[in-house]
Amino acid sequence: MYTTGKQLIDDLRVGIAFLTRLPMPHPDGANCPNFLRAHRIFPLVGAAIGGVIGLSYLGLLTIHIPTLGAGALALGLGALLTGGLHEDGLADLADGFGGGREKAAKLEIMRDSRLGTYGALVLLVAFAAKLSALTDLPRGAVLPSLITAHAVARAPMTFMAMMMSNARTDGLSATAGRPSIATAIAAAAVALTVSIVALPWTEALGSVLAAAGSALAVGILAQRQISGQTGDVLGGAEQVGEIAVLLFLAAVHR
C-alpha cells in the first residue's frame, strides 16, 4: 500500500487535519499534493475518532453519569473533535434536497451556511438515532462498535468521489479531483480490516454491508436530485452509514 513510511505519516497528517480539528500542519484542501492518496487512510482516522467517543462514554459511565447523559456528552465530544464536518454536510444535504425545486436552487441552498428546517430536523433525527443505538449497546460492545462504525462509514466516500460526477465545478470535491481505483480499494481494505479485528466476522460483514448500502442509497438520491456529488453529499453519506452501522450492531445485541 505504501512504498515508504514517510507516505504513511504524510497521509495520516492529512487525514487527521481534514477529518478533525486537531492542529496538524499541512497544505490546505486541494492544494495538498497527497490529499487524494490520503483517502485510503480516512477509515483509520475514523476508527480513532470512534475510539475516543467510546472511551469517553465508558469513562463517564464509570463515574455514574446517567446513560443518556453520558451518551449525549460522548457524541458531543465526537462532534467537537471533528468540528461537525460530516454533520454539517448532512444538514446541508437535507436543506438543499428538501427546499430546492431545481438542481441550481438545491446547490445554492446547500452552499448557504445557515441551518434550515430540513437540516435541523435531520440533525435531530440523526443524533437521536445514534444516541439510542449507543446507549442500547452492552458495555463490552461499545468500543468495537464505535470503532467499526466510524471506520466503515468513511470508506464509501472514496468510492463515491471516484465514481460519481461532480455536481458543481467549484468546491473541494470538484477541485481536488477523483481518487484512483487503487486508493478506493485501499480505503475499503483498511475499513474491512478494522471491522474484522474489532468484531466477529458476521457482525463485521453486516456492518460493511450496512455502510455500503447506505452510501449507495445516498448516491442514488444525489444523482436524481443534483446529478452528482458534492462534499455535502459525501459527508451526508458518512453520517447515514455511521447511523446504519450503529443501529445494526445495537439490533444484533438486543
C-alpha positions in Angstrom: 0.0 0.0 0.0 2.8 2.4 0.9 6.3 2.4 -0.6 7.8 4.4 2.3 6.9 5.1 5.9 7.0 8.8 5.1 4.0 8.4 2.8 2.0 6.8 5.7 2.9 9.6 8.1 2.1 12.2 5.5 -1.3 10.7 4.8 -2.0 10.3 8.5 -1.3 14.0 8.9 -3.6 15.0 6.1 -6.3 12.7 7.3 -6.2 14.0 10.8 -6.1 17.6 9.7 -9.0 17.1 7.3 -11.3 14.9 9.4 -10.6 16.5 12.9 -10.0 19.9 14.5 -6.7 18.7 15.9 -3.8 21.0 14.9 -1.8 19.3 12.2 0.2 21.4 9.8 -0.5 20.6 6.2 -1.3 22.3 2.8 -5.0 23.3 2.6 -7.6 21.3 0.7 -6.9 20.6 -2.9 -3.5 22.3 -2.7 -2.3 19.4 -0.6 -0.3 17.2 -3.0 -1.3 13.9 -1.4 -4.9 14.8 -0.5 -6.4 12.2 -2.9 -3.9 9.5 -1.8 -4.7 10.2 1.9 -8.3 9.0 1.3 -7.0 5.5 1.9 -6.2 6.3 5.5 -9.6 8.0 6.3 -11.1 4.8 7.7 -8.2 4.5 10.1 -8.6 8.1 11.3 -12.3 7.3 11.6 -11.6 4.3 13.8 -9.5 6.6 16.1 -12.4 9.0 16.3 -14.8 6.2 17.2 -12.4 5.0 19.9 -12.2 8.4 21.5 -16.0 8.6 21.6 -16.3 5.1 23.0 -13.7 5.6 25.7 -15.2 8.9 26.8 -18.7 7.3 27.0 -17.4 4.3 29.1 -15.4 6.7 31.3 -18.5 8.8 32.0 -20.4 5.6 32.9 -17.8 4.6 35.4 -18.3 7.8 37.4 -22.1 7.1 37.4 -23.2 9.7 34.8 -26.7 8.6 33.7 -26.6 6.6 30.5 -28.4 9.0 28.2 -26.3 11.9 29.6 -23.1 10.0 29.1 -24.1 9.1 25.6 -25.0 12.7 24.7 -21.8 14.1 26.1 -19.7 11.5 24.3 -21.4 12.2 21.0 -21.0 15.9 21.6 -17.3 15.3 22.2 -17.1 13.5 18.9 -18.7 16.4 17.1 -16.3 18.8 18.8 -13.4 16.6 17.7 -14.4 16.6 14.1 -15.9 20.1 14.0 -19.2 18.6 13.0 -17.7 18.2 9.5 -20.0 15.4 8.3 -23.0 16.6 10.3 -22.8 19.9 8.5 -22.8 18.0 5.2 -25.9 16.0 6.2 -27.7 19.2 7.2 -26.9 21.0 4.0 -27.9 17.9 2.0 -31.3 17.9 3.7 -31.9 21.6 3.3 -30.9 21.5 -0.4 -32.8 18.4 -1.4 -35.8 19.3 0.7 -36.0 23.0 0.0 -35.0 23.4 -3.7 -37.1 22.6 -6.7 -34.4 22.5 -9.4 -30.7 21.5 -9.4 -29.4 25.1 -9.3 -31.7 26.0 -6.4 -30.7 22.9 -4.5 -27.0 23.6 -4.9 -27.4 27.2 -3.9 -29.2 26.2 -0.7 -26.6 23.6 0.1 -23.9 26.3 -0.2 -25.7 28.5 2.3 -24.1 28.2 5.7 -27.4 28.9 7.5 -29.3 26.0 9.0 -32.8 25.4 7.6 -35.8 23.5 8.8 -34.9 20.3 7.0 -31.4 20.4 8.2 -32.4 20.9 11.8 -34.9 18.1 11.6 -32.4 15.6 10.1 -29.7 16.5 12.7 -32.2 15.9 15.5 -33.2 12.5 14.0 -29.5 11.6 13.4 -28.5 12.5 16.9 -31.5 10.6 18.4 -30.7 7.5 16.3 -27.0 7.5 17.3 -27.8 8.1 21.0 -30.4 5.4 21.0 -28.1 2.9 19.4 -25.1 3.8 21.6 -27.0 3.6 24.9 -28.6 0.3 23.9 -25.3 -1.4 23.3 -23.8 -3.7 26.0 -20.8 -2.0 27.6 -18.5 -4.7 26.1 -19.7 -3.9 22.6 -19.5 -0.1 22.8 -15.8 0.4 21.8 -15.6 -2.1 19.0 -19.0 -0.9 17.6 -18.0 2.7 17.5 -14.6 2.0 16.1 -16.1 -0.1 13.3 -19.0 2.4 12.6 -16.6 5.3 12.2 -14.2 3.3 10.1 -16.5 1.6 7.6 -18.7 4.7 7.2 -15.8 6.7 5.8 -14.6 4.2 3.2 -17.6 4.6 0.8 -16.9 8.3 0.5 -13.8 7.5 -1.6 -15.8 5.3 -3.9 -18.5 8.0 -4.3 -15.8 10.6 -5.1 -14.2 8.3 -7.6 -17.4 7.1 -9.4 -19.8 10.0 -9.3 -19.6 13.1 -11.4 -19.2 16.5 -9.7 -22.5 18.3 -9.3 -20.7 21.7 -9.4 -17.5 22.9 -10.9 -16.1 24.6 -7.7 -15.7 23.4 -4.1 -13.2 21.0 -2.6 -14.8 17.9 -4.1 -14.5 19.3 -7.6 -11.1 20.9 -7.4 -9.4 18.1 -5.6 -10.0 15.6 -8.4 -11.0 11.9 -8.3 -9.3 9.3 -6.1 -7.9 6.4 -8.1 -9.4 2.9 -8.0 -6.3 1.7 -6.1 -7.0 4.4 -3.4 -10.6 3.3 -3.1 -9.7 -0.3 -2.8 -7.1 0.5 -0.2 -9.7 2.5 1.8 -12.1 -0.4 1.7 -9.3 -2.8 2.8 -8.5 -0.6 5.7 -12.1 -0.4 6.8 -12.7 -4.1 6.4 -9.5 -4.9 8.4 -10.6 -2.6 11.2 -14.1 -4.2 11.3 -12.8 -7.8 11.3 -10.3 -7.0 14.1 -12.9 -5.3 16.2 -15.9 -7.6 15.7 -16.9 -11.2 15.0 -16.8 -11.8 11.2 -20.6 -11.9 10.9 -21.1 -8.5 12.6 -18.1 -7.1 10.6 -19.7 -8.2 7.3 -23.1 -6.9 8.3 -21.5 -3.5 9.3 -19.7 -3.3 5.9 -22.9 -4.1 4.0 -24.9 -1.5 6.1 -22.4 1.2 5.3 -22.2 0.3 1.7 -25.9 0.1 1.2 -26.4 3.4 2.9 -23.9 5.1 0.7 -25.5 3.6 -2.4 -28.9 4.9 -1.3 -27.5 8.4 -0.7 -25.6 8.3 -4.0 -28.7 7.3 -6.0 -30.7 10.1 -4.3 -28.0 12.6 -5.0 -27.8 11.6 -8.7 -31.5 12.1 -9.0 -31.5 15.4 -7.1 -28.4 17.2 -8.4 -26.9 14.8 -11.0 -23.8 14.1 -9.0 -21.9 14.5 -5.8 -20.5 17.4 -3.7 -18.7 17.5 -0.4 -22.0 17.7 1.4 -23.2 14.5 -0.3 -20.1 12.7 0.8 -20.5 14.0 4.4 -24.1 13.1 4.4 -23.3 9.6 3.2 -20.8 9.1 6.0 -23.4 10.1 8.6 -26.1 7.9 7.2 -23.6 5.0 7.1 -22.5 5.6 10.7 -26.1 5.6 11.9 -26.9 2.4 9.9 -24.0 0.5 11.3 -24.7 1.6 14.9 -28.3 0.6 14.6 -27.4 -2.7 13.0 -25.0 -3.6 15.8 -27.4 -2.4 18.5 -30.1 -4.7 17.0 -27.7 -7.6 16.9 -27.0 -7.3 20.7 -30.7 -6.9 21.7 
